[in-house]
Amino acid sequence: MKIPYIIAYCIFSCLFLNEGFALDTHLLRALDAELKNRGNYMKTKENRIDSLKHLFSDTMSVRSKFLLYGQIYDEYATYRFDSAMNYVMKKEKLALRLDDDYYRLDADLDYISLLSTAGLIKEAMDKLESIDRSKITADLLLKYYETSEWAYQKARIYVNDSVFFPEYFDINMAYVDSVYMHLPVNSLRYKTYEGYILKTNSEYAKAEKVLLEVYRQLEVSTRLYAIVTYYLASLYKITENNEKFEEFIIKSAISDQVCALKENLSLQTLAFYLYQEKPDEVERAYQYIQISMDDAKFFNNRVRAVQIGYKLPVIISTYKTKNDLEKRKLKLSIFIVLVLLLLTIVFLMYIFKQMKLLNKNSEELGFLNHQLYEINERLKDANKTKEKYVGFFIGLCSSYVDQMNKYRKIVSRKILANQVDDLLNQTRSPEKTDVLLSEFMQNFDRAFLKLYPTFIEEMNALLDDDQQITLKKEEILNSELRIYALIRLGIQDNSKIASFMRYSVQTVYNKRTKLRNKAKGNREDFESNVMKIGI
């Protein structure tokens, strides 16, 4: 499962060589991809551990079991403290059975190393001091120096003060020198220690040369790769080469994920760097420090938990500040949108007003237009219905403009033909107004039912079963339904409804009351239920 990610990483590395500084983002994306895949790497490691456990058999010798316990411990040593401790204890028991100083010392050194890793410094030091140096054989001397170096390294990191730190540092470096002298000359680990010692002695150019030579020979899937890239990152940090620091600390963090190392430092170092130097990356820093804390808890690593505990609050605080800023920006954006929406509504109102002015010669048409405008403004679901309203309104206005134009031509012809009396008789007749009103009501009914296609069915659902409304042939809405259609649009006042429908106020009241008396249940709730139609 990890091969595609390693290939992707290598591609990113090649791009970095060609693109230089611009690759920081690419490497961060590569790291993010590995973090998303960390579950697969953990599964691979656990499968490898399970395969080792399956090697046990009843016929195995005690020494073979001891060695196999050691292999399983090595897998758990940087992965899970409790499991690693379990296999150290098993090694201790077998060492007692073997009654051999070599095996007892080997188990004790693993025990000390694990205690140091987990931050149990006092326990580790007590155990280290209890070892009889005279019983250390040549084949365990290197492991003894490595364990001692590791224990004092963790001790100085853990105390991090001006009293004990210098003492632990000096002892730690003494053991570093001892490890270096006992490693095979020119081996990769030998060169790694050489570079580390040169870096510690401030010989940065020489240290860089040695460590880069080792780095070029390592695979990303090895723990030594993670260590060397971390040493290089710390070197570049000291020499203030931030571009190179970013490159190698990210590569070290990638290797930690590929190797499924829970005892790691690179990711939290990167998180704090992003927090300090890259304000725009505070969200990523927050994610990285949280993952580092999760790793420390997973391993049960007290040292890392203490280190992260110092850094986590400030990163969380900055992250929260950024989130608060983003929320303020969002609120400002919403406010601006609302202002623009208000301006749009005002602009639409102005357009409607201009359209009304075009028809000011017809007092009746202007009133009807005003009524339609008020109905449109009172619609609750404006986003859903505005296009239908505008289309209906424009079509109706166009129709009335055409009729007014036709009427103007008739008036003009009558005057030119000196048919003034005939023209006067036509204006006195209500027939044309009645035709226009009837046509308007039909248009209104159709438009309303387009907006509320289930209006008639929902009205009948509010009435008693024996009081259902049945429309006549070719009737779209009857007068009672039309009154409640206006109420549904928000026109509650009887005088306005009467003016709209050319009824008396008393007639509107009677029809309104008559239909309300046919309602199911509580009649006081009838009109409020009508207002819920179509919602």
N, C-alpha and C positions, 0 to 999 in steps of 0.2 A: 504493500500500500504506500510505502514512503518513497518509492523510486520516482514517481512523477514529480513529487515535490522537490526532491533533490535535483532532478533535471531542471525544474523551473528555477531553482536557486542558482544552478550553474549558469543558466541563460542570463539571469540577472547579474551575476558576477561578470560575465563577458561584456554585458552592456555597460557595466560600471567602468570597465577599463577603457571603453570607447567614448563614454559620455561624461566622465569625470563627475563633477560636483552634482550634476543634475540627477544622479542615480539615487540620492538619498530617499526620494519618494518611492522608487522602485524597490529598494531593499526593505523599506518599511512595509510595503504591500506584500513582499515575499514573507516577511515575518508574520504579518497578519494571517496569511494563508496557512503558515505552519501552526500558528496558535489555534486556528479553526480545526486543524487536523490532529491536534495533540491527543485527542481521544484514541485515534488509530495507532499512534506511536505507543501510547500506554498499553493498548491491547496487544501490540506486537511484543512488547517487553514482558507482559504477563504470560503470554503464550510461550515465550522462551523460558521463563522461570518454570512454568508447568511442565515443559518438556524435560527439564533437569530433574524435577521432582519424580517424574515417571521412571527415571533411571534407577531408583532405589529397588533393591530386591533383598529377600531374606538371606540369600547366599553371599551377599557382599561382605567383605572383611571390614573390620572396624576402621582401619586406615583409609579404605576406599570411601566409606561413609563420611569420614572426617573431611576428606578432600572434596567430596560432592557438597557437603554442607558449606564448605568454604566458597565453592563456586556460586551457590545460591545466595550466600551472604553478600558476595561481591555485587550481584545483581540488585539486591535490596539496599545496599549501603548508601546509595545516592537516590533511592526511590521511596522507601517506606521504613521509618525507624522501627516500629513495633515488630514488623516481620524480620527485619535484619537482626534485631535483638534476640528474637526467638531462635534464629539459626546460630548466633554467637553462643547462646546458652547451650545449644545442642553440641556445639564444638567443645565447649568447656567440659561437658559431661563425658564426651568421648575421650577427651584428653586425660581426664582422671582415670578412666578405664584403661587407657594405654599406659598410664604411669610413666610418661616420657616428658622430660623438660621441653623438648622441641615443640611438641604439640600443645603443651600448656602455654608456652610463651606465644606461639602463633595465635591461639585463641584469645589470650589476654591482649595482644596488640590490636586485634580486630575489635575487641570490646572497648579499648581506649579510643580508638579511632572513631567508633560509632558514638560514644559518649560525647566526644569533642564536637562532632558534626551536629549533634542534637542540642548543643549548648549546655550540657551538663559538665561544666568546666571543672568544678571542684572534684567531682567523682572521678573524672578522667585523670586529673593531676594526682589524686591520691593513689589511683591504681598504677599510674606511671611510676611514681616514686617507690612503690612496693616491689618493683621488678629488680631482681638481683642481677646487676650488670655482669657479674662473673659467669653467669650461666647462659649468656647470650652467645650462641654459636655463630660461626662466620656466615652460614647460609641464612641466618635471620637478622644479621646486623643491619643490612640495608633496610629491611622492613621496620626494624626498631627506630632507626633514624627518621624514616619517612613518617612513622606514627608520631614520634616526638615533635617533629617539625609541624605536622598537621595540628597537634594538640595546642602548641604554643601559638600557632597562627590564629586559631579560633579564640584562644584566650585573650590575645591582644585586641582582636576585633570586638570581643564581647565587653571587655572593660572600657576601652576607648577613653582613657583618662590620662592625666599627666603624671600619675604616681606609678601605676603598675604597667602601663603601656610601654614605656621605654625599656623596662626590665624584660618583659615578655618578648619585645621586639628583638632585643639583643640575643636572647636565648633561641628564639625562632630562627634568626639568621645563622646562628652557629650550627644548628641542626640542618639548615639549608645547605651550608658548606659541606657538612658531613655526608649528606645524601649525594651531593654533586660529586664528591671524591670517590664514592663507592659505586656510582653508575658506570656501565660500560662506556668507555670513551667514544665520543662521536655518535652515540646512539641518539635518537630523537629526544628522549627524555633528558639525556645529558645536555644536549644543546638547549633544551627548554630551560633547564636550571641555570645554564650559563647565561642565557639572555635575561632571566629574572634577576640574577645576581648583578649583572652589568646595569640593568635598569635601577635596581635598588642603590647602586653606587653612583648613580647619576651619569653613567656613561651611555647616554641615550642613543647616539649614532651607532655605536658598536652593538648595543642591545637590539636596536631596530634591525640591523643587518642579520644578526644571528636568528632572531625570532621570525623574520620574514622567510629566511631559508628553511626553517622548520615548517612554517605555515604552508609553504608551497608543496610540501611532501605529504600533507595530511588530508584525510577525507572528512567531510562535514559530519559524518555519522560516528565520529570517534570523540571520546571525552577529551583527549589531548588537544583536538582542534578547538574545542570550546575554551580550554585553558589558555592556549597560545594566543587566540584572537582576543581574549580578555586582557592578557598581558600587553598586547600591542595597543589595544584601546586605552588602557591606563597610561601607557607610555606617551601616546599622542595627546592625551588629556593634559599630562604634565607639560608637554612642549607646546601646548595651546594650538595644536593642529586639529581643529574641531571637525573638519571635513573627514580626515582619516579616523578620528575617534568615532564619529557616527558610523562609518563603514564597518569598523571592526567590532564595535559593541553590538551592532545589529547582527553581524555574522555569528558572534558568540552566542547571542540569544537564540538565533535560529538553530545552532548546533545543540543547545540545551534542550530544545523541543524535539529535535530529531532523535536525540539519545534518550529522551524521556527522563531527564535529570530533574528531580524535584529539589535537590540540594544545589541551587543555582543562585547566581548573583547578577548576571548580566541584565536580565529583564528589569529588575528594580533599579539598577544603575541607569539604564536607558530611560526608564520612566521619570526619574528625578531630573535627568538631563533635559528631557523634553519640557518638563514643568518649568525649569529655570531658564532655558535658552530659547524655547520655541512656544511662545504663548498661544499660538494658533493650534498647537497640538496637545492642549491640556486634556481634551477628552480622551485622546489616545494614551496619554500619560496615566490618566485615571484608570483606564482599562488594564494597562500593563501592571500597575501597582496592585490592583485587585487580583490579577492572575498570580502575581508573585506571592501575595498573602495566601491565596488558595493553595499554592504549591508548598509554602512553609507549613500550613496547617495539615496538608495531606501527608507530608513527611514527618510532621511533629518536630519542626526545627526551631528551637528557641532563639538561636543566634539570629537567624533570618527574621523571625517574628519581631525581635527587638529592633533590628535595623529598619524594617518596614514600618514598625510602630512610630519611629521618629519622623518618617517621611510622609506616611499616609495622611495624617490630619491636614498638613499644609496643601497637599495635592487635592484632597477632597474639598477643602475650603475654596481653593482657586477654581476647581471644577464647578462648585456650587455658584460661585460668583459669576462665572461664565454663563451658566445656565440661567441665572437671574437676569443677566444682561440680555441673553437671547429672548427671554420672556418679555423683557421691557421692549425690545425691538419688535417682537411679535405684536404686543399691545399697540405700539405706535403704528405698525403697519395696518392693523385692524382699524385703528382710528382714522388713518388716512383713507383707507378703503371706504369707511363709512361716510367720511366727508365727501369723497368723490361720488359715492352713491347718492348722497343728499343733493350734491350739485347736479347730478344727472336727473334726479327727480324734479329739481327746480327748473332745469332746462326743459324737461318734458312738459312741465306745467306751463312754461312760457310758450312752447309750441302749441299746446292745446288752446291756450288763450288766443294765440294768433289765428288759429283755425276758427275759433268762435267769432273773432272779429270779421272774418271773411263772410260770415253769415248773419251779420248784425241787422240787415234789412228785414230779416224774418224773425220777429220776436218769439214766435212759437218754436221755430227751429232752434233758436239760441237757447231757449229754456230746456228743450229736449236734450240738446247737446250738453248743457250743464248737468242735467240729471244723469246722463250716461257717464259723465266725468266723475261725479260724486260716487256713483256705483262702482266705477273702476277703482277709485282711490280707496274704497272701503273693503275691497277684496283682501282677505287675509293671506291667501296664497298667491302673492303678486308674481313671483318668479314662474309659477306654473301657468298662469292665465294671461299674462300681459300681452303675449303675441296674438292670442285669439281676440282679445279686446281691441287691440290696435287695428287688426285686420278688419274686424267688424265695423269699428268706428269710421275708418277711412272709407270703406265701401258705402256705408250709410251716408256719410257726408258727400261723397261723390255723386250718389244717387240724388240727394237733395239739391246739390249744385246744378246737376243736369236738369232737374225739374224746374228750378228757379230760372235757369237759362231759357228753357222752353217757354216758361210763363212770361219772361221778359220779351221774348220774340213775339208772343201772342199779343201782349200789351202794345208793343211797338207797331205791329200790323194794324191793330184796332184803331190806334190813334191816327196812323197814316191814312186809314180808310174812313176816318171821321165816324167811327162806330163807338163813340164814347158811352152812349146809353147801354149798348150791349155789354161793353166792358164793365160798366158799373153794376149791371145785373149779375154778371159772373162773380164779381168780388163780393156781392151781398149773399150769394148762395153758399151754404155750408157744405155742399156736396164734395167739393174738392178737398176741403180740410178733413172731412170725414174719411175720404178715400186715403188721404195721406196718413191719417191717424191709424186707420185699419192696417195699412201697409206697415206702418211703424211697429204696431203691436205684434204683427206676425213676425217681423224681423227680430223684434225683441225676444219673442217666444223661442224662435229658432236658435238665436245666439245664446240665450240662457240655457237651453237644453244641451247645447254643445259643451257649455261649461259644466253643467251638472246633468249628465245624461240619465242618471237614475233618480232624478228629482221626484217624478210622479210616483214611482214605485216606493221610494222612501217615505213620501208623504202618506201614501195609503197604509204603510206599515205603522204609522203613528195613529191611525184612525181605527175606530171599532170595526169589526169585520162586516157589520151590516150597514156601515156608513162609508163604504169605499167610493171614491170618485171615479165616474165613468165618463170619458169625454165623448162628445158628439163627433159624427163623421166630419173629417177635414178640420177638426178643432185641435189646435196644438196645445194651448193652455186655456182653461176657462177663467173667469174673472177671479174666483176664489184662489185658484192656484197662482194666478198672476200676482195677486196681492202678496201671497206668501213668498213668491219668487223675489219680489222687491224687498221683503223683510229679510230673506236669506242674503241679499246683497248688502244689507246693513241699513236700509231705509225703514226706520221704525215709526216715524211720525205719520199719523193718519192724514194730516193736511197735505203733506208732501206726496203721499201715495195717491190721494184724491186728485191733486193737481196733475200728477203724472198720467192717471187713467181717465181723467175728465169725469170723475164721479164727485158727488157731494161727500163731505167728511162723514156724515151720518151713514151713507151707503157703505163706505169703506169700513166703518166701525161695525155695522151689522153683519156684513159678510165675514169680517175677521172673527167676530164673536161666534157666529154660526158654525164656522169650521172648527174653532177651538173647542166648542161644546161637543164635537163628535170624537174628541181625542180619547185614546186609551189611557187608563191610569190617571195620574194627577194632571188636571188641565192647566195648573199653574206652570208646569214644566214644558208645556206643549211648544211654545215659541222658542224656548232655549234649545229644545230638541231639534226644531227646524233649523236653527243656526248651525247644528252639527252635521247637517246633510252634506255629503260630498267630502267630508274630512276623513 
